[in-house]
Amino acid sequence: MSNQDDVELAKRLMKAGLVPADGLRQAFNLQERVREEKGQHVALPRVLYHLGLLPKGSLDAAVGPSPLATQPFPGYRLESELGEGGTSVVYAGTYVENGAPVAVKVLDPILALKEGWVDRFRLEARILVEVEHPNVILGYEVGEAAGLHYFTMERIDGITGEEIIARRGRLECHEALWITLQMARALGALHGAGYLHRDVKPNNVIVQADGRAVMIDLGFTQALDPSVGEDTPLHALTVGTVEYLSPEQARGRQDLDPRADIYSLGVSLYHLVVGEVPFQGASQEEVLAMQVLGTIDAQKLKQRHITPEVQFFIAKMMSKDRARRYETMDEVVRELTGYVPEGGGPVDLGPEPQAPPPVLQPIAPPAPPKPKRPAQPAAPKPPPVAPLRKAAAPEPAPEAAGDKPAAPVPKRAKGKPEAPVPRRRRGGDEPPRRRRR
């Protein structure tokens, strides 16, 4: 593992609450000391095992190769990753025996180490097997292999409601009502089976081009009967996505009923027709406060030309006082049915997102030819040295008494040129001279 892998693993452990910040700090300090003293990098899991912060081998599945590489699930062949959520990863796969397409959901191995998460994961799988409804995804099988907990379900071609919003900006009122009606039917079936969803939002619904909408994620489902699941540590936790939580969920109340899901369904309808959630803030705490005390911006609904009927449905479902909301999801279904054509009709999924243009590496221009060294002009030849002409002999001085007569200068033979001026001859201790080019 690299240093960056260790940092990412530490974040996941912190988020899951498995290792406290002081324990991670101690582990990183020990890592650094080993690096300085022995020049070796020890992976974070080994350090955590050594310090007794986690059972030995407990992180092997979390830091090992991807299931796409290991293919650990008997009878299934994984093909690609479909999506990743806060608790699990979903893969596209095939049931080997008959070639049927399936989706395989795998629990985050780190969350599997924490008490209650495996039970919650298996509860979701059991509900998908039990609740057979055209607007609820159908579950097939639940199991464990190579330390990984998984279950299989039907694979649906389509995109989530949130992806449609991202593509189109917002939906038309009749399309949004049709999707909301199907979500209400799915939630009605879930409530009828004795469960509360607690995380209703467009991102948990897959929509197909023919208009069919299917609830796909029941990861935070809770039994409506308070006596069921009392031993589950996560039963009493406030879970869900803050932008869609009901005021009673935001307050942390435990006496939740179907009206909590009805509020979240109203937020989802608002999101579909407006293109954004009604309450946004700089922090989760600020959004939670707005869920309790904030009011819907009616002017924004008018600017988007939202029909009066849709405005009424949003206002009633999102009432802060749950006594003023619809009582049951069946009541919501009856109200919406009168405003949706029979069969609903297709939904425009929006344009396919364009792949980012490939990053083109600039082609370096050809290197310019090296400039040729200009030829050195030949040094001009020195002009020939003109032969010395014999100077006219001076007039002989009159002979003085006792002087000998001067020797006569021999005459130069005619036709022989004068000898040039002799050059200085280099001595043996002088450096050789370079000839000029």
C-alpha positions as CSV (number, residue, x, y, z in Angstrom):
1,M,0.0,0.0,0.0
2,S,1.2,3.5,-0.8
3,N,1.0,6.5,1.6
4,Q,-2.1,7.7,-0.3
5,D,-3.8,4.3,0.1
6,D,-3.1,4.5,3.9
7,V,-4.7,7.9,4.1
8,E,-7.8,6.8,2.2
9,L,-8.1,3.7,4.4
10,A,-7.8,5.9,7.5
11,K,-10.7,8.1,6.3
12,R,-12.9,5.1,5.8
13,L,-12.1,3.7,9.3
14,M,-12.8,7.1,10.8
15,K,-16.1,7.4,9.0
16,A,-17.1,3.9,10.1
17,G,-16.1,4.7,13.7
18,L,-13.9,1.6,13.9
19,V,-10.6,3.4,14.9
20,P,-10.5,6.6,16.9
21,A,-8.5,9.6,15.8
22,D,-5.9,9.0,18.6
23,G,-5.4,5.4,17.4
24,L,-4.8,6.5,13.8
25,R,-2.4,9.2,15.0
26,Q,-0.5,6.6,17.0
27,A,-0.4,4.2,14.0
28,F,1.0,6.9,11.7
29,N,3.6,7.9,14.2
30,L,4.8,4.3,14.5
31,Q,4.9,4.1,10.7
32,E,7.1,7.2,10.5
33,R,9.4,5.9,13.2
34,V,9.9,2.6,11.3
35,R,10.6,4.5,8.1
36,E,13.2,6.6,9.7
37,E,15.0,3.8,11.6
38,K,14.8,1.0,9.1
39,G,14.0,2.8,5.8
40,Q,10.9,0.6,5.3
41,H,7.2,1.4,4.7
42,V,4.9,-0.7,6.7
43,A,1.3,-0.8,5.4
44,L,-1.3,0.8,7.8
45,P,-3.3,-2.5,8.4
46,R,-0.2,-4.2,9.7
47,V,0.5,-1.3,12.1
48,L,-3.2,-1.4,13.3
49,Y,-2.9,-5.1,13.9
50,H,0.4,-4.7,15.8
51,L,-1.2,-2.0,18.0
52,G,-4.2,-4.2,18.7
53,L,-6.6,-1.6,17.3
54,L,-8.2,-4.1,14.9
55,P,-8.2,-7.9,14.8
56,K,-5.4,-9.4,12.7
57,G,-6.5,-10.0,9.1
58,S,-9.8,-8.1,9.5
59,L,-8.9,-5.6,6.8
60,D,-7.6,-8.1,4.2
61,A,-10.8,-7.9,2.2
62,A,-10.9,-4.1,2.4
63,V,-7.5,-3.6,1.0
64,G,-7.3,-6.5,-1.3
65,P,-7.9,-6.6,-5.1
66,S,-11.3,-5.7,-6.5
67,P,-14.0,-8.4,-6.8
68,L,-13.8,-7.7,-10.6
69,A,-10.3,-9.1,-10.4
70,T,-10.8,-12.0,-8.0
71,Q,-14.4,-13.1,-9.1
72,P,-15.1,-14.5,-5.6
73,F,-18.9,-15.1,-5.9
74,P,-19.7,-18.7,-6.9
75,G,-22.2,-19.0,-9.8
76,Y,-21.8,-15.3,-10.8
77,R,-19.4,-13.5,-13.2
78,L,-18.9,-9.8,-12.5
79,E,-18.5,-7.6,-15.6
80,S,-18.3,-3.9,-14.5
81,E,-19.0,-1.5,-11.7
82,L,-22.5,0.1,-11.9
83,G,-22.3,2.5,-9.0
84,E,-20.9,3.1,-5.5
85,G,-22.8,4.4,-2.5
86,G,-22.0,5.2,1.1
87,T,-22.2,1.6,2.2
88,S,-21.8,-0.6,-0.8
89,V,-20.7,-1.1,-4.4
90,V,-23.0,-2.5,-7.1
91,Y,-21.6,-4.5,-10.0
92,A,-23.1,-5.6,-13.3
93,G,-22.9,-9.4,-13.6
94,T,-24.2,-12.6,-15.1
95,Y,-25.7,-15.7,-13.6
96,V,-23.4,-18.3,-15.1
97,E,-25.9,-21.2,-15.3
98,N,-28.4,-19.5,-17.7
99,G,-26.6,-16.2,-18.7
100,A,-29.3,-14.0,-17.0
101,P,-28.1,-10.4,-16.3
102,V,-28.0,-9.6,-12.6
103,A,-26.8,-6.8,-10.3
104,V,-24.5,-7.8,-7.4
105,K,-24.4,-5.5,-4.4
106,V,-21.4,-5.8,-2.1
107,L,-21.2,-4.4,1.4
108,D,-18.1,-2.3,2.2
109,P,-15.8,-4.7,4.0
110,I,-14.9,-2.0,6.6
111,L,-18.6,-1.5,7.5
112,A,-18.9,-5.3,7.8
113,L,-16.5,-5.1,10.8
114,K,-18.9,-2.8,12.7
115,E,-21.7,-4.4,14.7
116,G,-25.1,-4.2,13.1
117,W,-24.2,-3.4,9.5
118,V,-24.2,-7.0,8.3
119,D,-27.6,-7.6,9.8
120,R,-28.9,-4.4,8.1
121,F,-27.5,-5.5,4.8
122,R,-29.1,-8.9,5.1
123,L,-32.4,-7.2,6.1
124,E,-32.4,-5.2,2.8
125,A,-31.8,-8.4,0.8
126,R,-34.6,-10.2,2.6
127,I,-37.1,-7.4,2.0
128,L,-36.2,-7.3,-1.8
129,V,-36.9,-11.1,-1.9
130,E,-40.2,-10.7,0.1
131,V,-41.7,-7.6,-1.4
132,E,-42.7,-8.5,-5.0
133,H,-43.9,-5.3,-6.7
134,P,-43.3,-3.9,-10.2
135,N,-41.9,-0.7,-8.8
136,V,-39.5,-2.4,-6.3
137,I,-36.4,-4.1,-7.5
138,L,-36.5,-7.9,-7.2
139,G,-33.9,-9.7,-5.0
140,Y,-32.6,-13.1,-5.7
141,E,-29.9,-14.5,-3.4
142,V,-27.8,-13.4,-0.4
143,G,-24.5,-14.8,0.6
144,E,-20.9,-14.4,1.8
145,A,-17.7,-15.3,0.0
146,A,-14.0,-14.5,0.5
147,G,-14.9,-12.3,3.5
148,L,-17.4,-10.2,1.4
149,H,-21.1,-10.0,2.0
150,Y,-23.3,-9.7,-1.1
151,F,-26.7,-10.2,-2.5
152,T,-27.9,-10.4,-6.1
153,M,-31.0,-8.7,-7.7
154,E,-32.5,-8.0,-11.1
155,R,-30.5,-5.6,-13.3
156,I,-32.5,-2.8,-14.9
157,D,-31.4,-0.6,-17.8
158,G,-32.0,3.0,-17.0
159,I,-30.7,6.0,-15.0
160,T,-31.6,7.5,-11.6
161,G,-34.0,10.4,-11.2
162,E,-31.1,12.5,-10.1
163,E,-29.2,11.7,-13.3
164,I,-32.2,12.8,-15.3
165,I,-32.2,16.1,-13.5
166,A,-28.5,16.5,-14.1
167,R,-29.0,15.9,-17.8
168,R,-32.2,18.0,-18.3
169,G,-32.2,20.6,-15.5
170,R,-35.7,19.6,-14.4
171,L,-38.6,17.5,-15.6
172,E,-42.0,18.5,-16.9
173,C,-44.8,18.3,-14.4
174,H,-46.6,15.3,-16.0
175,E,-43.3,13.3,-16.1
176,A,-42.5,14.2,-12.4
177,L,-46.0,13.2,-11.3
178,W,-45.7,9.8,-13.1
179,I,-42.4,9.0,-11.4
180,T,-43.7,10.2,-8.0
181,L,-46.8,8.1,-8.4
182,Q,-44.7,5.0,-9.0
183,M,-42.5,5.8,-6.0
184,A,-45.6,6.1,-3.9
185,R,-46.8,2.7,-5.0
186,A,-43.4,1.1,-4.2
187,L,-43.4,2.8,-0.8
188,G,-47.0,1.7,-0.2
189,A,-46.0,-1.9,-0.8
190,L,-43.0,-1.5,1.6
191,H,-45.2,0.0,4.3
192,G,-47.7,-2.8,3.8
193,A,-44.9,-5.3,4.5
194,G,-44.2,-3.5,7.7
195,Y,-41.1,-1.4,6.8
196,L,-40.3,2.3,6.6
197,H,-37.8,3.4,3.9
198,R,-36.2,6.5,5.6
199,D,-34.1,7.5,2.6
200,V,-36.6,8.4,-0.2
201,K,-34.9,10.5,-2.9
202,P,-34.6,10.6,-6.7
203,N,-31.2,9.0,-6.6
204,N,-32.7,5.8,-5.2
205,V,-35.0,5.3,-8.1
206,I,-34.1,4.0,-11.6
207,V,-36.2,5.3,-14.5
208,Q,-36.4,3.6,-17.8
209,A,-37.1,5.2,-21.2
210,D,-40.6,3.6,-21.3
211,G,-41.4,5.5,-18.0
212,R,-41.1,2.6,-15.5
213,A,-39.6,3.7,-12.2
214,V,-38.1,1.2,-9.8
215,M,-37.0,1.7,-6.1
216,I,-33.5,0.3,-5.9
217,D,-32.0,1.0,-2.5
218,L,-33.5,0.0,0.8
219,G,-30.3,0.3,2.8
220,F,-31.8,2.3,5.6
221,T,-35.1,0.5,5.9
222,Q,-36.5,0.1,9.4
223,A,-39.3,-2.0,10.8
224,L,-42.5,0.0,11.6
225,D,-43.1,-2.2,14.6
226,P,-40.9,-0.8,17.4
227,S,-40.5,-4.3,18.9
228,V,-38.8,-5.5,15.7
229,G,-35.1,-4.8,15.4
230,E,-34.7,-3.6,19.0
231,D,-31.4,-5.5,19.2
232,T,-30.0,-3.8,16.0
233,P,-27.6,-1.1,17.0
234,L,-28.5,1.1,14.0
235,H,-32.3,0.9,14.6
236,A,-32.4,4.1,16.6
237,L,-29.9,6.1,14.6
238,T,-31.0,9.1,12.5
239,V,-30.1,8.0,9.0
240,G,-30.8,9.2,5.5
241,T,-29.9,12.2,3.4
242,V,-30.3,15.5,5.2
243,E,-31.8,17.4,2.2
244,Y,-34.8,14.9,2.2
245,L,-35.3,14.2,5.9
246,S,-38.6,14.9,7.5
247,P,-38.7,17.4,10.4
248,E,-39.3,14.5,12.9
249,Q,-36.2,12.7,11.5
250,A,-34.2,15.9,11.7
251,R,-35.2,16.2,15.4
252,G,-34.1,12.7,16.1
253,R,-37.5,11.4,17.0
254,Q,-38.0,7.6,17.3
255,D,-41.7,7.4,16.7
256,L,-41.5,7.5,13.0
257,D,-44.4,6.4,10.8
258,P,-45.2,6.4,7.0
259,R,-45.6,10.2,7.1
260,A,-41.8,10.5,7.3
261,D,-41.5,8.9,3.9
262,I,-44.4,11.0,2.6
263,Y,-42.5,14.2,3.5
264,S,-39.4,12.9,1.7
265,L,-41.5,12.0,-1.3
266,G,-42.7,15.6,-1.4
267,V,-39.1,16.8,-1.4
268,S,-38.4,14.4,-4.3
269,L,-41.3,15.8,-6.3
270,Y,-40.0,19.4,-5.6
271,H,-36.5,18.4,-6.8
272,L,-37.9,16.8,-10.0
273,V,-39.9,19.8,-11.1
274,V,-37.7,22.6,-9.8
275,G,-34.3,21.1,-10.5
276,E,-32.9,21.6,-7.0
277,V,-33.8,20.7,-3.4
278,P,-35.9,23.2,-1.4
279,F,-33.4,23.6,1.5
280,Q,-29.6,24.0,1.1
281,G,-27.0,25.2,3.5
282,A,-23.3,25.4,4.3
283,S,-23.5,22.5,6.7
284,Q,-25.7,19.5,7.5
285,E,-26.7,21.1,10.7
286,E,-28.0,24.2,8.9
287,V,-30.0,22.0,6.5
288,L,-31.5,20.1,9.3
289,A,-32.6,23.3,11.0
290,M,-34.2,24.4,7.8
291,Q,-36.1,21.1,7.5
292,V,-37.6,21.9,10.9
293,L,-38.2,25.7,10.6
294,G,-37.8,26.6,6.9
295,T,-40.5,27.3,4.4
296,I,-40.8,26.5,0.7
297,D,-40.0,29.3,-1.7
298,A,-43.4,29.7,-3.4
299,Q,-41.9,32.3,-5.8
300,K,-39.5,29.8,-7.2
301,L,-42.4,27.4,-8.0
302,K,-44.2,30.2,-9.8
303,Q,-41.1,31.1,-11.8
304,R,-40.8,27.5,-13.0
305,H,-44.4,27.6,-14.1
306,I,-45.3,24.6,-11.8
307,T,-49.0,23.8,-12.1
308,P,-51.2,24.6,-9.1
309,E,-52.0,20.9,-8.6
310,V,-48.3,20.0,-8.2
311,Q,-47.8,23.0,-5.9
312,F,-50.6,21.6,-3.8
313,F,-49.2,18.1,-3.6
314,I,-45.8,19.5,-2.6
315,A,-47.2,21.7,0.1
316,K,-49.4,19.0,1.6
317,M,-46.7,16.3,1.6
318,M,-44.1,18.7,3.0
319,S,-46.1,20.1,5.8
320,K,-44.0,20.6,8.9
321,D,-46.8,19.3,11.0
322,R,-47.2,15.7,10.1
323,A,-50.8,15.7,11.2
324,R,-51.5,17.9,8.1
325,R,-49.8,15.6,5.6
326,Y,-51.5,12.7,3.9
327,E,-52.1,9.9,6.4
328,T,-50.9,6.9,4.3
329,M,-49.1,6.3,1.1
330,D,-52.3,4.7,-0.3
331,E,-54.0,8.2,0.1
332,V,-51.1,9.8,-1.9
333,V,-51.5,7.2,-4.6
334,R,-55.3,7.9,-4.9
335,E,-54.6,11.7,-5.1
336,L,-51.9,11.5,-7.7
337,T,-53.7,8.9,-9.9
338,G,-56.3,11.4,-10.9
339,Y,-53.7,13.7,-12.5
340,V,-51.6,11.1,-14.3
341,P,-52.7,9.6,-17.6
342,E,-53.4,5.8,-17.6
343,G,-50.0,4.1,-18.0
344,G,-48.1,7.2,-17.5
345,G,-46.2,7.2,-20.7
346,P,-42.4,7.5,-21.6
347,V,-40.0,9.8,-19.8
348,D,-37.3,11.7,-21.6
349,L,-34.1,10.6,-20.0
350,G,-32.2,13.5,-21.5
351,P,-29.2,13.6,-23.8
352,E,-26.4,11.2,-23.2
353,P,-23.6,12.9,-21.3
354,Q,-20.8,13.7,-23.7
355,A,-17.5,12.1,-22.9
356,P,-14.9,14.7,-22.2
357,P,-12.7,15.3,-25.2
358,P,-9.5,13.3,-25.2
359,V,-6.5,15.1,-23.9
360,L,-4.4,15.5,-27.0
361,Q,-0.7,15.7,-26.4
362,P,0.7,18.5,-28.4
363,I,3.0,17.4,-31.2
364,A,6.3,19.1,-31.0
365,P,7.2,20.9,-34.2
366,P,10.2,19.4,-36.0
367,A,13.4,20.8,-34.7
368,P,14.7,23.5,-36.9
369,P,17.9,22.4,-38.8
370,K,20.9,23.5,-37.1
371,P,22.2,26.6,-38.8
372,K,25.2,25.9,-40.9
373,R,28.3,27.5,-39.7
374,P,29.1,30.3,-42.1
375,A,32.2,29.6,-44.0
376,Q,35.0,31.7,-42.7
377,P,36.1,34.0,-45.5
378,A,39.5,33.2,-46.7
379,A,42.0,35.5,-45.3
380,P,43.2,37.9,-47.9
381,K,46.5,37.0,-49.2
382,P,49.1,39.6,-48.2
383,P,50.3,41.6,-51.1
384,P,53.5,40.5,-52.5
385,V,56.5,42.2,-51.1
386,A,57.9,44.5,-53.7
387,P,61.6,43.8,-54.3
388,L,63.9,46.4,-52.8
389,R,65.5,48.6,-55.3
390,K,69.0,49.5,-54.7
391,A,69.2,53.0,-53.4
392,A,71.4,55.3,-55.3
393,A,74.8,55.2,-54.0
394,P,75.7,58.3,-52.1
395,E,78.3,60.5,-53.6
396,P,81.6,59.4,-52.2
397,A,83.0,61.8,-49.7
398,P,86.2,63.3,-50.7
399,E,89.0,61.2,-49.4
400,A,90.7,62.4,-46.4
401,A,94.3,62.2,-46.0
402,G,95.4,58.8,-44.8
403,D,92.0,57.1,-45.5
404,K,91.8,54.0,-47.5
405,P,89.6,54.1,-50.5
406,A,86.1,52.4,-50.0
407,A,85.6,49.0,-51.5
408,P,83.6,49.2,-54.7
409,V,80.0,47.8,-54.5
410,P,79.7,44.9,-56.8
411,K,77.2,45.4,-59.5
412,R,74.1,43.1,-59.7
413,A,73.9,40.9,-62.6
414,K,71.1,41.8,-65.0
415,G,68.1,39.5,-65.2
416,K,68.2,38.2,-61.6
417,P,65.3,39.4,-59.3
418,E,65.9,40.9,-56.0
419,A,65.7,38.5,-53.1
420,P,62.5,39.0,-50.9
421,V,62.8,40.1,-47.3
422,P,63.6,37.0,-45.3
423,R,60.9,35.9,-42.7
424,R,61.8,35.5,-39.1
425,R,62.7,31.9,-38.4
426,R,61.0,30.3,-35.4
427,G,63.3,29.3,-32.6
428,G,63.2,25.9,-31.1
429,D,61.6,27.2,-27.8
430,E,58.7,29.1,-29.5
431,P,55.3,27.6,-29.7
432,P,54.1,26.6,-33.2
433,R,51.9,29.2,-34.8
434,R,48.5,28.2,-36.2
435,R,47.8,28.9,-39.7
436,R,44.8,31.0,-40.4
437,R,42.0,29.4,-42.3
